[in-house]
Structure formats: C-alpha cells, structure tokens
C-alpha cells in the first residue's frame, strides 16, 4: 500500500467515510510508516481547527429574510408562459431589491458608505463619485449598483440612467445630468434634467445647487407622495419644474407653497416662482425616457403605456413624425416591446394602434423577431398578417409563403 | 417530504414550501457563492439565487432535480457577478474571502487564538476554488461524500480527492507559516 492511497483513506477517516476494510489497511500502514503517522496526527489537528474556524452560518434568519422578500410576489401565480420569463424575473428582482433597500440591508456596493439607493438601469457608462472620493468612477453594465449618501451620479451626453432610492422613489437622469444623493428622499440637481416619481408613502425633496455663500437662498422643494415631476437646472441656479402627471401638485418650499397644474412648467429662483410657461406636451417632454424603459421587460406596464400613448398620437398631427422618430430611434430594442404589444390581449381592442405598431415592426424588425413574426402570420387581422409577411420577406428574401397565408 | 413534492406545492401556490426548500439548500448555495465570488455580499447573491429560482420554478422539468437545477442558477448568478466585477475593474481576490470568512467564523469554544484563526482563514482563501468549496461544504454543511458529489456533479472519489488535496495543502502551508513564526 503506497502512502498516497493511505492519504485518501486518512481523509475519508476524518469524515467518517471510511470503509471498515480500509481502516484495517490504514492502521496497518500507519504502524509501519512514520511519515504517514505524523501526517495523520497533523490532519487530525487540522480537522479540529477547521471545525472551529468554519462554523455553520445560521440558516433560519436568512430564510426568514428570503421569505419576507418573496412575500409581495408569493400571491402571484407560479406560471411562466413562454416569452414572459424575463419579465417576471426582472420584476421580482426589482421588487426584491427595492424591499431590501427599504429594510436597510446593504447591497453589492460601489466603493461607498451605507447604500441609500441603487442604479437600476443605465443605457451606457455612467460616472459615479462617492462622498469623499476625489475621482469619478465609471459604472457600466446592467447589474444593480448601490449608491452611498452624498454620492454623485453623472450621465454622459449619450447616456441615461434610472436610480431607485431606499424609500422607493424613482429618479431618471436625462443626458448630461449630474445630481447628488443626500439621502433616499433628498436629491440635489447640479446640472441637466431629471424626472422623479415620489412613492405613495413618502415625499421627496428636490433642490438645486447653489454657491456655498447662498445656501439659505437655494431652491428647495418638497414633492408630495405619489407625484411625478420633471426638473431642469437652469443658469444662475434657477430650477424649472414640470408636472408631468395627470393631477395638480402642490410643491412646498421653505417660504411658500406653489400649485402646479398638469402640463405646466414653473421656473423658480431662490425658492420663489419667477416664470410660468404655457402648457406643454407631457408625453413629448418625457419621452427621452424611452431608451431607458425599453431595457425593461417588454411587457412592463410603464413601457407599454408609454409606447401605446406614443403610437396613439402618430399620424394625428403635423408634428407626429417626431413621435414616430422617437420609437424608430430605439432601433431593434424597440421592436421587442412593440411585438409584445401587438401580441397582447389589450391590443386586440385597439386595431388602429396595433396596425401602426405592426407597420413600424415591419421596418425595424431584425432576425431575432422571426419567431414572433411567424406566429403573427396566423393573426386574425389580415393587415397584421400581411405586414408580418412583408417583414419576414425583408428578413428572409428567399422565403416563400403558402397561398393560405397570402 | 421530497424536494419534488415541495416544488409541486410551491407551484400550486404554497409559498411556505419554498421556505423549506431554502432551508435545505441555503448553505450549499451560500458555500458556492462564498467559494466563487468571495465577497461580503455572498448572502445577497444567495438570496438572489433563490429569488430567481422562485420565479422560474414552474419551468423546472424534473422537480426532484431541484438541487442541481438551483446550482445552475447559482452558477449564473456568480458568473454575472464576476463579469460585472471585471467590467468595473474591481478586484476579485482572496482578501475578500478572508474578510468574508472572518466575519462568519466564530470559534465554538474560543480555543483557537484570533491570530491563529486569521492564518487558517487566509490559507483557506488561498486554495483553489473547487478545493475551497468542498472544504466549506464539509464544515458548513457536514455533508456526506455522496451528498457533496451529487451537489457538485462529480464522482464520490473526486470529492475525497479534493478534500484530501485541500487538507494536504492546508496542512503543509499552515505548518510552514507556524514554523516561520
């Protein structure tokens, strides 16, 4: 019996996995081999040390946390129809991440202190600077990144990003926007434009940057819970605010309150209104968010709502080509939610919008959409069938179709 | 109750049954995450594994194979994490595991001195990932060789070989460190 084989036996003996016949062989060898005897003694000591160092982590608290995180979704049916897996998974992950932040558990973090928010979506590289850091760090990819208190986020001229804070507020940064997160409910807009949705259970404070000598005169506003506002930093530390939801919002500032109507834009300087604009098109004003939303699951409610709203105005006004361009600018990424819309039950009751979506799909689809287009060849609407065929012929020029399809 | 029966109960709407599945498999997944990603948020990744698993449970073709199916999800989660770290040029090194294990390791009777514990942990962090995983499985979960083999998808003899190699490396390296001191 060689020493190497005995080493395996000694190992098994430590773990109580040794067969009786092996034990006899091992003991016999140990009686004859001083080197293996020494090794056996050392292994027993090591086994004891490892047992002390590597004590089992408790399971029950972790399982409890898991069940708490699953609770909001546990009532949903355990059903995953083909094509919606990504949707349900991402929704669950987003809900879980939000809950996790709410209870104050720290995520995988960018180099920072305690996390108060996370970047949930970004369309490209985003710059990040922790509170005490001197240099900016580039964040990329689509994995959730946690942000600490007083951290700065800056989007580039071609990128957008979405932040979810610990109170479940959602902040979206337009191109070339910089902000400072002073807390999960306190955002300082340094430059650019942001959209903010305050959660139903908490208010969000938005402020503009101002020179340190004018801290008292800075624009500081409290957005009531459940509101959607869009903010833009203007020269001279002025701040414009648009109500982009369907209801009026009463903004609170240290020295006054200001009611803003849906579609109204008010400019503030030193906390007081200095200008009001006429009503603007809220859809157009906020459609810059589309490239962010298409990174969500194709059936995402907000994405689908925005797409159908945009489709609805195409062809209805002289400027409607702009809306069409907004969707076309999404490129192949826009095809997936459009197809999801066309295949949804809801779209059956909107045949005009459905056909409009199909027309865009016909021009924008790539080979990735062939499966969905094939299924649409059997659609009840002959226009949809025809447009599907056109798309497939563009993608697969040599393909032939049966008379029945035609 | 078997894994398959629990899976079927979860799919039928009994969310509590998933808690039982989590209790059975949590440490194994945690061990895998600790062995592969080596960070203080290994538990967060483990939680994500189970959340993904819950979302996809109805797509599990063979409910009795829940463990190996879950390992596949855990593998993906770890790969995503590593890819993201590489993308962000953040280090993936043994220092993370050292910290991680130092945080979780508590001596049973306090018989091992703190500095001695730190040395042992440092050496566990320094061995190869596949060796580290069997060591953690053995001492965290006290699994049999057959259970480890099934979880890892390897032969029982491979488990023994890996554990033997890991212990051999640890024994030699720790002896050298102690003699240097």
HADDOCK unambig.tbl for C-alpha pairs under 7 A between the chains (distance, minus, plus):
assign (segid A and resid 8 and name CA) (segid B and resid 160 and name CA) 6.66 0.50 0.50
assign (segid A and resid 8 and name CA) (segid B and resid 161 and name CA) 6.64 0.50 0.50
assign (segid A and resid 8 and name CA) (segid B and resid 164 and name CA) 5.97 0.50 0.50
assign (segid A and resid 11 and name CA) (segid B and resid 164 and name CA) 5.49 0.50 0.50
assign (segid A and resid 12 and name CA) (segid B and resid 160 and name CA) 6.64 0.50 0.50
assign (segid A and resid 42 and name CA) (segid B and resid 171 and name CA) 6.93 0.50 0.50
assign (segid A and resid 43 and name CA) (segid B and resid 171 and name CA) 6.81 0.50 0.50
assign (segid A and resid 46 and name CA) (segid B and resid 171 and name CA) 6.60 0.50 0.50
assign (segid A and resid 51 and name CA) (segid B and resid 139 and name CA) 6.09 0.50 0.50
assign (segid A and resid 52 and name CA) (segid B and resid 107 and name CA) 4.87 0.50 0.50
assign (segid A and resid 52 and name CA) (segid B and resid 108 and name CA) 5.66 0.50 0.50
assign (segid A and resid 53 and name CA) (segid B and resid 105 and name CA) 5.35 0.50 0.50
assign (segid A and resid 53 and name CA) (segid B and resid 106 and name CA) 6.26 0.50 0.50
assign (segid A and resid 53 and name CA) (segid B and resid 107 and name CA) 5.54 0.50 0.50
assign (segid A and resid 53 and name CA) (segid B and resid 117 and name CA) 6.27 0.50 0.50
assign (segid A and resid 54 and name CA) (segid B and resid 105 and name CA) 5.42 0.50 0.50
assign (segid A and resid 54 and name CA) (segid B and resid 139 and name CA) 5.90 0.50 0.50
assign (segid A and resid 54 and name CA) (segid B and resid 140 and name CA) 6.37 0.50 0.50
assign (segid A and resid 55 and name CA) (segid B and resid 105 and name CA) 5.79 0.50 0.50
assign (segid A and resid 55 and name CA) (segid B and resid 106 and name CA) 6.27 0.50 0.50
assign (segid A and resid 55 and name CA) (segid B and resid 139 and name CA) 6.77 0.50 0.50
assign (segid A and resid 55 and name CA) (segid B and resid 140 and name CA) 6.01 0.50 0.50
assign (segid A and resid 56 and name CA) (segid B and resid 139 and name CA) 6.90 0.50 0.50
assign (segid A and resid 56 and name CA) (segid B and resid 140 and name CA) 4.17 0.50 0.50
assign (segid A and resid 56 and name CA) (segid B and resid 141 and name CA) 6.62 0.50 0.50
assign (segid A and resid 57 and name CA) (segid B and resid 104 and name CA) 6.59 0.50 0.50
assign (segid A and resid 57 and name CA) (segid B and resid 140 and name CA) 6.94 0.50 0.50
assign (segid A and resid 59 and name CA) (segid B and resid 23 and name CA) 6.45 0.50 0.50
assign (segid A and resid 59 and name CA) (segid B and resid 26 and name CA) 6.78 0.50 0.50
assign (segid A and resid 59 and name CA) (segid B and resid 27 and name CA) 6.98 0.50 0.50
assign (segid A and resid 63 and name CA) (segid B and resid 19 and name CA) 6.34 0.50 0.50
assign (segid A and resid 63 and name CA) (segid B and resid 22 and name CA) 6.33 0.50 0.50
assign (segid A and resid 63 and name CA) (segid B and resid 23 and name CA) 6.46 0.50 0.50
assign (segid A and resid 66 and name CA) (segid B and resid 47 and name CA) 6.22 0.50 0.50
assign (segid A and resid 67 and name CA) (segid B and resid 19 and name CA) 6.57 0.50 0.50
assign (segid A and resid 74 and name CA) (segid B and resid 15 and name CA) 5.85 0.50 0.50
assign (segid A and resid 77 and name CA) (segid B and resid 13 and name CA) 6.74 0.50 0.50
assign (segid A and resid 78 and name CA) (segid B and resid 11 and name CA) 5.14 0.50 0.50
assign (segid A and resid 78 and name CA) (segid B and resid 13 and name CA) 6.78 0.50 0.50
assign (segid A and resid 78 and name CA) (segid B and resid 58 and name CA) 6.06 0.50 0.50
assign (segid A and resid 79 and name CA) (segid B and resid 58 and name CA) 6.08 0.50 0.50
assign (segid A and resid 80 and name CA) (segid B and resid 58 and name CA) 6.59 0.50 0.50
assign (segid A and resid 88 and name CA) (segid B and resid 55 and name CA) 6.76 0.50 0.50
assign (segid A and resid 89 and name CA) (segid B and resid 52 and name CA) 6.35 0.50 0.50
assign (segid A and resid 89 and name CA) (segid B and resid 55 and name CA) 5.68 0.50 0.50
assign (segid A and resid 107 and name CA) (segid B and resid 41 and name CA) 6.94 0.50 0.50
assign (segid A and resid 107 and name CA) (segid B and resid 44 and name CA) 6.97 0.50 0.50
assign (segid A and resid 108 and name CA) (segid B and resid 41 and name CA) 6.07 0.50 0.50
assign (segid A and resid 139 and name CA) (segid B and resid 88 and name CA) 6.44 0.50 0.50
assign (segid A and resid 140 and name CA) (segid B and resid 88 and name CA) 6.82 0.50 0.50
assign (segid A and resid 141 and name CA) (segid B and resid 84 and name CA) 6.92 0.50 0.50
